[in-house]
Amino acid sequence: QVAEAVPAVVLDAEDLVAAFLAGRSPRTLRAYAADLEAFRAWTGAATTAAAAQLLLAQGHGPANAVGLAYRAELLERGLAPATVNRRLASLRSLVALARTLGLVPWSLEVSGVRAEAYRDTRGPGKAGVRALLATAADREDPKGLRDQALVRVLHDLALRRGEAVALDLEDVDFEAGTVAVLGKGKLQKVLLTLPEPTRAALEAWVAVRGPEPGPLFVNFDRAGKGGGRLSGRSVARVVAALGAEAGLGGVRPHGLRHAAITAALDATGGDVRTVQRYSRHAKLETVLLYDDSRRDAAGEVAQLVAAMA
């Protein structure tokens, strides 16, 4: 009776791609869609579904040979290891879903390339962050107030720039002193407590932004009028410009997150589990990278070894 009640479904590559992208957060959806589009462009297929079908039709050995060729092409183009690994991971996940659904009996086993994660986990440092905030605080025009609030949430809450630009006005509750943030790869928002300096900066910005619903951080045109949602690229330009004005140079939004996590480790005496809850990293090992860099563990051991010679 159950078999009669459930209609038979024949999945093809188009259904597979749709199932693969379904239920993703908007940010994850964009990333996966971009990865599949990059593979489609490389294959020359008309659609991402056609590119997926081309891969699945190869069989175990030939499909992995295609994956190796694709990886070689990405590396020859000089793409960053993180980008190469993400694109390969997207293909592996797609094939894994195809295997789960019974479309293929094999898996894509092409591994990523080695990448040195978090080469600089310190960011601009405490003094650099103070200089950046002081530079932002020198301006009291709407754009200046926006930039102050933006730097505050990026640093004080250790937000990723994608998390910051995704914020809407309704996510901020000044009475409760919280902000609802949609974390990386998450489908539900989490409430983060606003420190007093962060709340004050946001209140000053919202006072000039206005009570209209929509994106919390908006861009400005040349006439100084607010427009649509601030993009991640624009956030990078804002932070870089403030860094240059403060005499720091090369400051990136993620550098503020690095500085915040390092400062949190200093403030907690290296309590990596507490800091993991603050940084919202999925893996404790990632926080340990920050702690090792903060303490220069390798340098301390080198000093001990040198003293024994």
C-alpha positions as CSV (number, residue, x, y, z in Angstrom):
1,Q,0.0,0.0,0.0
2,V,2.8,2.4,0.8
3,A,4.5,1.6,-2.6
4,E,1.2,2.3,-4.3
5,A,0.8,5.7,-2.5
6,V,4.2,7.0,-3.4
7,P,4.6,7.8,-7.1
8,A,7.8,6.7,-8.9
9,V,10.3,9.5,-9.5
10,V,12.9,9.3,-12.1
11,L,15.7,11.6,-11.4
12,D,17.9,13.2,-14.1
13,A,20.8,15.6,-13.9
14,E,18.5,18.6,-13.8
15,D,16.6,17.2,-10.8
16,L,19.9,16.4,-9.2
17,V,21.2,19.9,-9.5
18,A,17.9,21.3,-8.1
19,A,18.0,18.9,-5.2
20,F,21.6,19.8,-4.5
21,L,20.9,23.5,-4.3
22,A,17.6,23.2,-2.4
23,G,17.4,24.2,1.2
24,R,20.6,26.2,1.2
25,S,21.1,29.5,2.8
26,P,21.2,32.4,0.3
27,R,24.9,32.8,0.7
28,T,25.7,29.1,0.4
29,L,23.3,28.9,-2.6
30,R,25.2,31.6,-4.4
31,A,28.6,30.0,-3.7
32,Y,27.5,26.5,-4.9
33,A,25.7,28.0,-7.9
34,A,28.9,29.9,-8.8
35,D,31.0,26.8,-8.4
36,L,28.7,24.7,-10.7
37,E,28.7,27.6,-13.2
38,A,32.5,27.6,-13.2
39,F,32.5,23.9,-14.0
40,R,29.9,24.4,-16.7
41,A,32.0,27.1,-18.4
42,W,35.0,24.8,-18.3
43,T,33.2,21.9,-19.9
44,G,31.5,24.1,-22.5
45,A,28.1,22.6,-21.6
46,A,25.0,24.7,-22.2
47,T,23.7,24.4,-18.7
48,T,24.9,23.3,-15.2
49,A,22.6,20.3,-15.5
50,A,24.2,19.3,-18.8
51,A,27.7,19.7,-17.2
52,A,26.6,17.5,-14.4
53,Q,25.2,14.9,-16.8
54,L,28.5,15.0,-18.7
55,L,30.4,14.2,-15.5
56,L,28.1,11.5,-14.3
57,A,28.0,9.7,-17.6
58,Q,31.8,9.2,-17.6
59,G,31.9,6.4,-15.0
60,H,34.2,6.1,-12.0
61,G,37.7,6.2,-13.6
62,P,37.0,8.7,-16.4
63,A,35.0,11.0,-14.1
64,N,37.9,11.2,-11.7
65,A,40.2,11.9,-14.7
66,V,37.9,14.8,-15.6
67,G,38.2,16.0,-12.0
68,L,41.9,15.9,-12.2
69,A,42.0,17.8,-15.4
70,Y,39.7,20.4,-14.0
71,R,41.9,20.8,-10.9
72,A,44.9,21.2,-13.1
73,E,43.2,23.9,-15.1
74,L,42.2,25.8,-12.0
75,L,45.7,25.8,-10.7
76,E,47.2,26.8,-14.1
77,R,44.9,29.8,-14.0
78,G,46.5,30.9,-10.7
79,L,43.4,30.6,-8.5
80,A,43.9,30.6,-4.8
81,P,44.0,27.1,-3.2
82,A,40.9,27.9,-1.2
83,T,39.0,28.7,-4.4
84,V,40.2,25.5,-6.1
85,N,39.3,23.4,-3.0
86,R,35.8,24.9,-2.7
87,R,35.0,24.2,-6.4
88,L,36.3,20.6,-6.1
89,A,34.3,20.2,-2.9
90,S,31.2,21.3,-4.7
91,L,31.6,18.7,-7.4
92,R,32.4,16.0,-4.8
93,S,29.2,16.9,-2.9
94,L,27.1,16.8,-6.1
95,V,28.4,13.4,-7.0
96,A,27.9,12.2,-3.5
97,L,24.3,13.2,-3.7
98,A,24.0,11.4,-7.1
99,R,25.3,8.3,-5.4
100,T,22.9,8.6,-2.5
101,L,20.0,8.9,-5.0
102,G,21.2,5.8,-6.9
103,L,22.2,7.7,-10.1
104,V,25.8,6.4,-9.9
105,P,27.6,3.7,-7.9
106,W,30.9,5.6,-7.5
107,S,32.3,8.7,-5.9
108,L,34.5,11.5,-7.0
109,E,37.8,11.1,-5.2
110,V,39.8,14.0,-6.5
111,S,41.3,15.7,-3.5
112,G,41.9,19.4,-3.0
113,V,45.3,21.1,-2.9
114,R,47.2,21.9,0.3
115,A,46.6,25.5,1.5
116,E,48.1,27.3,4.4
117,A,45.1,28.5,6.3
118,Y,45.1,31.8,8.2
119,R,48.7,32.9,7.3
120,D,48.1,36.1,9.3
121,T,45.7,35.5,12.1
122,R,46.5,38.7,13.9
123,G,44.9,41.2,11.6
124,P,45.8,44.8,12.2
125,G,46.3,44.2,16.0
126,K,44.8,46.1,18.9
127,A,46.6,49.3,18.1
128,G,45.5,49.1,14.5
129,V,41.9,48.5,15.4
130,R,42.0,51.5,17.8
131,A,43.4,53.7,15.0
132,L,40.8,52.4,12.5
133,L,38.0,53.2,15.0
134,A,39.4,56.6,15.7
135,T,39.6,57.4,12.0
136,A,36.0,56.3,11.5
137,A,34.9,58.4,14.5
138,D,36.4,61.6,13.0
139,R,33.4,61.8,10.6
140,E,29.9,62.6,11.8
141,D,28.1,62.6,8.4
142,P,25.7,59.7,7.6
143,K,28.4,57.7,5.7
144,G,30.8,58.2,8.5
145,L,28.3,57.0,11.1
146,R,27.6,54.0,8.9
147,D,31.3,53.2,8.6
148,Q,31.7,53.5,12.4
149,A,28.9,51.1,13.0
150,L,30.2,48.7,10.3
151,V,33.7,48.6,11.8
152,R,32.2,48.0,15.2
153,V,30.1,45.0,14.3
154,L,32.9,43.5,12.2
155,H,35.4,43.8,15.0
156,D,33.4,43.7,18.2
157,L,31.2,40.7,17.2
158,A,33.9,39.1,15.0
159,L,31.5,39.1,12.1
160,R,32.4,37.9,8.6
161,R,31.6,40.6,6.0
162,G,28.9,38.4,4.5
163,E,27.2,38.2,7.8
164,A,27.4,42.0,8.3
165,V,25.9,42.9,4.9
166,A,23.1,40.4,5.3
167,L,21.8,42.2,8.4
168,D,18.5,43.8,8.2
169,L,17.2,46.6,10.5
170,E,14.7,44.1,12.1
171,D,17.7,41.9,13.2
172,V,18.7,44.6,15.7
173,D,16.9,44.8,19.0
174,F,18.2,47.8,20.9
175,E,15.9,47.2,23.9
176,A,17.2,43.7,24.4
177,G,20.7,44.6,23.3
178,T,21.0,41.8,20.7
179,V,21.4,41.3,17.0
180,A,20.3,38.3,15.0
181,V,23.1,37.0,12.7
182,L,22.8,34.4,10.0
183,G,26.1,32.6,10.3
184,K,28.2,31.0,7.6
185,G,26.5,27.9,6.2
186,K,23.6,28.2,8.7
187,L,19.9,28.3,8.0
188,Q,18.8,29.9,11.3
189,K,19.9,33.1,12.8
190,V,21.6,33.3,16.2
191,L,21.3,36.1,18.8
192,L,24.5,37.8,19.7
193,T,24.7,40.3,22.6
194,L,25.7,43.8,21.6
195,P,28.5,45.4,23.7
196,E,27.7,48.9,24.7
197,P,30.1,50.6,22.3
198,T,28.7,48.5,19.4
199,R,25.1,49.4,20.4
200,A,25.9,53.1,20.6
201,A,27.5,53.1,17.2
202,L,24.5,51.2,15.7
203,E,22.0,53.6,17.4
204,A,23.8,56.6,16.0
205,W,23.8,55.1,12.5
206,V,20.1,54.0,12.6
207,A,19.1,57.5,13.8
208,V,20.3,58.9,10.4
209,R,19.5,55.8,8.4
210,G,15.8,56.0,9.4
211,P,13.3,53.4,10.6
212,E,12.4,52.0,7.1
213,P,12.7,48.2,7.0
214,G,15.4,46.7,4.9
215,P,19.1,46.3,4.9
216,L,20.9,47.6,8.0
217,F,23.9,48.8,6.0
218,V,23.2,50.7,2.8
219,N,25.5,52.1,0.2
220,F,25.7,55.8,-0.7
221,D,25.7,57.4,-4.1
222,R,27.9,60.3,-5.1
223,A,25.2,62.7,-3.9
224,G,25.5,61.2,-0.4
225,K,22.1,59.5,-0.5
226,G,21.5,56.0,0.8
227,G,20.7,53.3,-1.7
228,G,20.5,49.5,-1.7
229,R,22.2,46.9,0.5
230,L,25.9,47.4,1.0
231,S,27.8,44.7,-0.9
232,G,30.7,42.6,0.5
233,R,33.0,44.2,-2.1
234,S,31.9,47.7,-0.9
235,V,32.7,46.6,2.7
236,A,36.2,45.7,1.6
237,R,36.6,49.1,0.0
238,V,35.3,50.9,3.1
239,V,37.7,49.1,5.5
240,A,40.7,49.5,3.1
241,A,40.0,53.2,2.8
242,L,39.8,53.7,6.5
243,G,43.0,51.6,7.0
244,A,44.8,53.7,4.4
245,E,43.6,57.0,6.1
246,A,44.8,55.6,9.5
247,G,48.2,54.9,8.0
248,L,47.8,51.1,8.4
249,G,47.5,49.9,4.8
250,G,46.2,46.6,3.6
251,V,43.4,46.2,6.2
252,R,40.7,43.7,5.2
253,P,37.3,43.1,6.8
254,H,38.4,39.6,7.7
255,G,41.5,41.1,9.4
256,L,39.2,42.8,11.9
257,R,37.7,39.3,12.6
258,H,41.2,38.0,13.0
259,A,42.1,40.8,15.4
260,A,39.0,40.3,17.4
261,I,39.6,36.5,17.9
262,T,43.2,37.1,18.8
263,A,42.1,39.8,21.3
264,A,39.5,37.4,22.7
265,L,42.2,34.7,23.3
266,D,44.3,37.3,25.1
267,A,41.4,38.5,27.2
268,T,40.4,34.9,28.2
269,G,43.9,33.6,28.8
270,G,43.8,31.3,25.8
271,D,40.4,29.7,26.7
272,V,39.9,28.3,23.2
273,R,36.5,26.7,23.9
274,T,35.0,30.0,25.1
275,V,36.5,31.8,22.1
276,Q,35.1,29.2,19.8
277,R,31.6,30.1,21.0
278,Y,32.5,33.8,20.4
279,S,34.0,33.3,16.9
280,R,31.4,30.6,15.9
281,H,34.0,28.4,14.3
282,A,32.7,24.9,13.5
283,K,36.1,23.3,14.4
284,L,38.1,23.9,17.6
285,E,41.2,23.3,15.5
286,T,40.7,26.6,13.7
287,V,40.7,28.5,17.0
288,L,43.9,26.7,18.0
289,L,45.6,28.1,14.9
290,Y,44.8,31.6,16.2
291,D,46.1,30.6,19.6
292,D,49.3,29.2,18.2
293,S,49.9,32.3,16.2
294,R,49.1,34.5,19.1
295,R,51.6,32.8,21.4
296,D,54.1,32.0,18.6
297,A,54.4,28.5,20.0
298,A,56.9,27.5,17.3
299,G,59.1,30.5,18.2
300,E,59.0,29.6,21.9
301,V,60.2,26.1,21.1
302,A,62.9,27.4,18.8
303,Q,64.2,29.6,21.6
304,L,64.4,26.5,23.9
305,V,66.1,24.4,21.2
306,A,68.6,27.2,20.4
307,A,69.5,27.6,24.1
308,M,70.3,23.9,24.3
309,A,72.9,24.0,21.5
